[in-house]
């Protein structure tokens, strides 16, 4: 069993690896290899610090103390735009200034890089608003030139517009950077993978045009690096089964420490490689179907079979190297060796975006 490693380290630490490595894969230093191959890098888990109840932020009375300055200037602009200032307060958690305003609805737009509108969701909101007879969920907004952008309330905005409303109540924030916090702010309708990915790549392009920082500087706004790669892939292939690749990408795709405009070119290259793999996977799925094998999990099954790191416990991989191995595995995939019970055993949750 240990013939392959005996020459390098007879009876030594390589025996712990169970002979899993081919002779060509054995590094020159066996002890270093034990650390690199036999042990996975542990992720640092930062535990949230415990806080005493009612010990953070402002008291209720402190929230009404709003200093003059930037907020006062914003209030003047609202009045000039035909809106009405209904009040002001300091956010009880972070102490930041917030203006409550009624804005002319024809001056309010969604941020241009938001996900596509869901017509059924808009209709459901219209029904609820009509039934209650009130609009009780203000949108978040920022002032953009002489108009207003909402990063998280497009469905509510469109519902009110279709109902013929003349104005909409908004929590108006002085900080324009909040426009890029879409994924964190949006709670009115959960994003699926496709929506998140398309929204994230649109944000990245807007930031790239503005020349704002490195891609990694916006890790909070983007949430996950795979959303950027998948976003480009979805643009080129709207019916892509991104959910089949997302678990893999979360392990190998990371943010670039370089300007967004340059990072976007790298993202384009990664998306192209992903689509090349998808072409190979689709061809394999067609061949499996031709043999009479049917399942909603065929594509995830094939992706898992050609995934070279599916059994690895490591946390660090080279993106291009992994995808090259996947392409090679797809080229050698033997559909004649696959049985229906193999697919049944591998069955799990279907991709979440279709």
C-alpha positions as CSV (number, residue, x, y, z in Angstrom):
1,X,0.0,0.0,0.0
2,X,2.8,2.4,0.8
3,X,5.2,1.4,-2.0
4,X,4.9,4.8,-3.6
5,X,6.1,6.7,-0.6
6,X,8.5,4.2,0.9
7,X,11.4,5.4,-1.1
8,X,10.9,9.0,0.1
9,X,10.1,8.4,3.7
10,X,10.1,4.7,4.7
11,X,7.6,4.2,7.5
12,X,7.5,7.9,8.1
13,X,4.9,10.7,8.1
14,X,3.8,10.0,4.5
15,X,2.2,6.8,5.6
16,X,-0.4,9.0,7.4
17,X,-1.6,10.1,4.0
18,X,-2.8,6.6,3.1
19,X,-0.8,6.4,-0.2
20,X,-3.3,8.9,-1.7
21,X,-0.6,10.7,-3.7
22,X,0.8,9.6,-7.0
23,X,4.6,9.4,-7.1
24,X,4.8,12.4,-9.4
25,X,2.9,14.5,-6.8
26,X,5.3,13.8,-3.9
27,X,7.1,17.0,-3.0
28,X,10.9,16.9,-2.2
29,X,10.4,17.7,1.5
30,X,8.3,15.0,3.1
31,X,7.8,16.9,6.4
32,X,6.7,20.1,4.6
33,X,4.4,17.9,2.4
34,X,2.7,16.5,5.5
35,X,1.8,20.0,6.6
36,X,0.7,21.1,3.1
37,X,-1.2,17.9,2.0
38,X,-2.2,16.2,5.2
39,X,-3.5,19.2,7.1
40,X,-6.0,21.8,5.8
41,X,-5.5,25.4,6.7
42,X,-7.9,26.4,9.4
43,X,-10.1,29.4,8.8
44,X,-9.9,32.0,11.5
45,X,-13.3,32.3,13.1
46,X,-13.9,35.6,14.8
47,X,-16.4,35.4,17.5
48,X,-18.7,38.2,18.1
49,X,-18.0,40.0,21.4
50,X,-20.7,39.9,24.0
51,X,-22.2,43.2,24.9
52,X,-24.2,44.3,27.8
53,X,-27.9,44.8,27.1
54,X,-28.8,48.5,26.3
55,X,-25.2,49.6,26.3
56,X,-24.6,50.6,22.6
57,X,-25.6,53.7,20.7
58,X,-27.8,56.6,21.6
59,X,-30.6,56.8,24.2
60,X,-34.1,57.6,22.9
61,X,-33.8,61.2,23.9
62,X,-30.3,61.6,22.3
63,X,-31.7,60.5,18.8
64,X,-33.6,63.8,18.5
65,X,-30.6,66.0,18.8
66,X,-29.6,66.7,15.2
67,X,-26.7,69.1,14.6
68,X,-27.0,71.7,11.9
69,X,-24.8,71.5,8.8
70,X,-24.9,68.8,6.1
71,X,-28.4,67.7,7.0
72,X,-29.7,71.3,7.0
73,X,-28.4,71.8,3.5
74,X,-30.0,68.6,2.3
75,X,-33.3,69.7,3.8
76,X,-33.1,72.9,1.8
77,X,-32.6,70.9,-1.4
78,X,-35.6,68.7,-0.7
79,X,-37.8,71.7,-0.3
80,X,-36.4,73.2,-3.5
81,X,-37.1,69.9,-5.3
82,X,-40.8,70.1,-4.4
83,X,-40.5,67.7,-1.4
84,X,-41.3,68.1,2.2
85,X,-39.1,67.5,5.3
86,X,-41.1,65.5,7.8
87,X,-38.5,65.2,10.5
88,X,-34.9,64.4,11.3
89,X,-33.1,62.1,13.8
90,X,-29.8,60.5,14.6
91,X,-29.7,56.8,14.0
92,X,-29.9,55.1,17.4
93,X,-27.1,52.5,16.6
94,X,-24.5,54.5,14.7
95,X,-25.5,58.1,15.6
96,X,-25.6,59.2,11.9
97,X,-28.0,61.8,10.7
98,X,-31.2,60.8,8.8
99,X,-33.8,62.9,7.2
100,X,-37.4,61.8,6.9
101,X,-38.9,63.3,3.7
102,X,-41.8,63.0,1.4
103,X,-40.4,63.1,-2.1
104,X,-42.2,63.8,-5.5
105,X,-42.4,60.2,-6.8
106,X,-41.5,61.3,-10.4
107,X,-38.1,62.4,-9.0
108,X,-37.2,59.0,-7.4
109,X,-35.4,56.3,-9.4
110,X,-33.8,53.0,-8.5
111,X,-30.0,52.9,-8.6
112,X,-29.1,52.0,-12.2
113,X,-27.3,48.7,-11.4
114,X,-30.1,47.1,-9.4
115,X,-31.5,43.6,-10.3
116,X,-34.3,43.4,-12.8
117,X,-37.8,44.1,-11.5
118,X,-40.1,41.2,-10.5
119,X,-43.5,42.0,-11.9
120,X,-45.3,39.4,-9.7
121,X,-43.7,40.9,-6.6
122,X,-44.8,44.4,-7.6
123,X,-48.4,43.2,-8.1
124,X,-48.3,41.6,-4.6
125,X,-47.1,44.8,-3.1
126,X,-49.8,46.8,-4.9
127,X,-52.5,44.4,-3.5
128,X,-51.2,44.7,0.1
129,X,-50.9,48.5,-0.1
130,X,-54.4,48.8,-1.5
131,X,-55.9,46.4,1.1
132,X,-54.2,48.2,4.1
133,X,-54.9,51.7,2.6
134,X,-51.5,52.9,3.8
135,X,-47.8,52.9,2.8
136,X,-45.9,52.0,5.9
137,X,-42.4,51.0,4.7
138,X,-40.3,54.1,3.7
139,X,-37.6,53.5,1.1
140,X,-33.9,54.5,1.7
141,X,-32.8,57.2,-0.6
142,X,-29.8,59.5,-1.5
143,X,-29.9,62.7,-3.5
144,X,-28.2,62.3,-6.9
145,X,-27.8,65.6,-8.7
146,X,-31.4,66.9,-8.9
147,X,-33.0,63.5,-8.4
148,X,-33.1,60.8,-5.8
149,X,-31.9,57.2,-6.0
150,X,-33.2,54.3,-3.9
151,X,-30.8,51.3,-3.5
152,X,-33.3,49.0,-1.8
153,X,-36.9,50.1,-2.6
154,X,-37.5,49.7,-6.3
155,X,-40.4,47.2,-5.9
156,X,-42.2,49.5,-3.4
157,X,-41.4,52.5,-5.6
158,X,-42.9,50.8,-8.8
159,X,-45.9,49.6,-6.8
160,X,-46.7,53.1,-5.7
161,X,-46.2,54.5,-9.2
162,X,-48.6,52.0,-10.7
163,X,-51.1,52.8,-8.0
164,X,-50.9,56.5,-9.1
165,X,-49.2,57.8,-5.9
166,X,-47.9,61.4,-6.1
167,X,-45.2,61.1,-3.5
168,X,-43.2,58.5,-1.5
169,X,-41.8,58.7,2.0
170,X,-38.1,58.1,2.3
171,X,-35.3,57.9,4.8
172,X,-32.9,60.3,3.1
173,X,-29.2,59.8,3.9
174,X,-26.5,62.4,3.3
175,X,-23.9,59.7,2.4
176,X,-24.1,58.8,-1.3
177,X,-21.9,55.7,-0.7
178,X,-25.0,54.0,0.7
179,X,-26.1,53.5,-3.0
180,X,-23.6,50.7,-3.3
181,X,-24.9,48.8,-0.2
182,X,-27.7,47.2,-2.2
183,X,-27.2,43.6,-1.1
184,X,-26.9,44.4,2.6
185,X,-29.9,46.8,2.6
186,X,-32.3,44.8,0.5
187,X,-34.8,42.9,2.6
188,X,-38.0,43.4,0.8
189,X,-37.5,40.4,-1.6
190,X,-34.7,37.9,-1.2
191,X,-32.2,37.9,-4.0
192,X,-31.5,34.7,-5.8
193,X,-28.1,33.8,-7.1
194,X,-28.7,35.2,-10.6
195,X,-30.0,38.5,-9.2
196,X,-27.2,38.9,-6.8
197,X,-24.6,38.2,-9.4
198,X,-26.0,40.6,-12.0
199,X,-26.5,43.4,-9.5
200,X,-23.0,43.0,-8.2
201,X,-21.3,43.1,-11.6
202,X,-23.4,46.2,-12.5
203,X,-22.2,47.9,-9.3
204,X,-18.6,47.0,-10.1
205,X,-18.8,48.5,-13.5
206,X,-20.2,51.8,-12.1
207,X,-17.4,51.9,-9.5
208,X,-14.9,51.1,-12.2
209,X,-16.1,54.0,-14.3
210,X,-15.7,56.3,-11.3
211,X,-12.2,55.0,-10.7
212,X,-12.9,54.2,-7.1
213,X,-10.3,52.0,-5.4
214,X,-9.4,48.3,-5.6
215,X,-11.9,45.5,-6.0
216,X,-11.1,44.2,-2.6
217,X,-12.0,47.6,-1.1
218,X,-15.6,46.8,-1.8
219,X,-15.7,43.3,-0.4
220,X,-18.6,44.3,1.9
221,X,-20.7,45.8,-1.0
222,X,-20.0,42.8,-3.3
223,X,-20.4,40.2,-0.5
224,X,-18.7,37.4,-2.5
225,X,-16.1,37.4,-5.3
226,X,-18.0,34.6,-7.2
227,X,-20.9,37.0,-7.7
228,X,-18.7,39.1,-9.9
229,X,-17.5,36.2,-12.0
230,X,-21.0,34.7,-12.3
231,X,-22.5,38.1,-13.1
232,X,-20.5,38.3,-16.3
233,X,-21.3,34.7,-17.1
234,X,-25.0,35.3,-16.6
235,X,-24.9,38.3,-18.9
236,X,-23.5,36.1,-21.6
237,X,-25.7,33.1,-20.8
238,X,-28.9,34.1,-19.0
239,X,-30.0,30.5,-18.4
240,X,-26.7,29.4,-16.9
241,X,-27.1,27.0,-14.0
242,X,-24.9,29.1,-11.8
243,X,-26.0,27.2,-8.7
244,X,-24.1,24.1,-9.9
245,X,-20.8,26.1,-9.9
246,X,-21.3,28.4,-6.9
247,X,-20.1,26.1,-4.2
248,X,-16.8,25.4,-6.1
249,X,-16.3,29.1,-6.9
250,X,-16.7,30.1,-3.2
251,X,-13.6,28.0,-2.5
252,X,-11.4,29.2,-5.3
253,X,-12.5,32.7,-6.3
254,X,-11.4,35.7,-4.2
255,X,-11.3,39.5,-4.5
256,X,-8.4,41.2,-6.5
257,X,-6.2,43.7,-4.8
258,X,-6.1,45.8,-7.9
259,X,-8.1,48.7,-9.5
260,X,-11.7,47.6,-10.4
261,X,-11.2,48.4,-14.0
262,X,-8.3,46.0,-14.3
263,X,-10.0,43.4,-12.1
264,X,-13.0,43.4,-14.4
265,X,-10.8,42.3,-17.3
266,X,-9.6,39.4,-15.0
267,X,-13.3,38.6,-14.2
268,X,-14.1,38.5,-17.9
269,X,-11.3,35.9,-18.4
270,X,-12.6,33.8,-15.5
271,X,-16.2,34.0,-16.7
272,X,-15.1,32.8,-20.2
273,X,-13.3,29.8,-18.7
274,X,-16.4,29.0,-16.6
275,X,-18.6,29.1,-19.7
276,X,-16.1,26.8,-21.5
277,X,-16.5,24.3,-18.7
278,X,-20.3,24.7,-18.9
279,X,-20.3,23.9,-22.6
280,X,-18.4,20.6,-21.8
281,X,-20.8,19.8,-18.9
282,X,-23.9,20.5,-21.1
283,X,-22.5,18.0,-23.7
284,X,-21.9,15.4,-21.0
285,X,-25.5,15.9,-19.7
286,X,-26.9,15.4,-23.2
287,X,-25.0,12.1,-23.5
288,X,-26.3,10.9,-20.2
289,X,-29.8,11.8,-21.2
290,X,-29.3,9.9,-24.5
291,X,-28.5,6.8,-22.3
292,X,-31.9,7.2,-20.6
293,X,-30.5,8.7,-17.4
294,X,-32.8,11.4,-16.1
295,X,-32.7,13.6,-13.0
296,X,-32.9,17.3,-12.1
297,X,-29.5,16.9,-10.6
298,X,-27.6,15.8,-13.7
299,X,-25.7,19.0,-14.1
300,X,-24.6,19.4,-10.4
301,X,-23.7,15.6,-10.5
302,X,-21.4,16.1,-13.5
303,X,-19.9,19.3,-12.0
304,X,-19.2,17.4,-8.8
305,X,-17.6,14.5,-10.7
306,X,-15.1,16.7,-12.5
307,X,-14.4,18.9,-9.5
308,X,-10.7,18.2,-8.6
309,X,-11.0,19.6,-5.1
310,X,-14.2,18.1,-3.9
311,X,-12.5,15.9,-1.4
312,X,-9.7,18.4,-0.5
313,X,-9.7,20.0,3.0
314,X,-7.4,22.8,1.9
315,X,-8.6,26.4,1.9
316,X,-6.2,27.8,-0.7
317,X,-6.4,27.1,-4.4
318,X,-5.3,28.5,-7.7
319,X,-8.4,29.5,-9.8
320,X,-6.9,28.8,-13.2
321,X,-5.3,25.5,-12.2
322,X,-8.5,24.2,-10.8
323,X,-10.5,25.1,-13.9
324,X,-7.9,23.6,-16.2
325,X,-8.2,20.3,-14.3
326,X,-11.9,20.5,-14.6
327,X,-11.7,20.9,-18.4
328,X,-9.3,17.9,-18.6
329,X,-11.6,15.8,-16.4
330,X,-14.6,16.8,-18.6
331,X,-12.7,15.7,-21.7
332,X,-12.1,12.2,-20.2
333,X,-15.6,11.8,-18.7
334,X,-16.9,8.3,-19.5
335,X,-20.7,8.4,-19.5
336,X,-20.9,4.6,-20.0
337,X,-19.6,4.1,-16.4
338,X,-22.5,6.2,-14.9
339,X,-25.5,4.4,-13.5
340,X,-28.8,5.8,-12.4
341,X,-28.1,4.8,-8.8
342,X,-24.9,6.9,-8.8
343,X,-27.0,10.0,-9.6
344,X,-29.6,9.1,-7.0
345,X,-27.0,8.7,-4.3
346,X,-25.5,12.1,-5.2
347,X,-28.8,13.9,-5.2
348,X,-29.1,17.0,-3.2
349,X,-30.7,20.4,-3.3
350,X,-31.2,21.7,-6.9
351,X,-29.6,25.0,-7.9
352,X,-31.3,27.8,-6.1
353,X,-31.5,30.4,-8.9
354,X,-33.5,28.6,-11.6
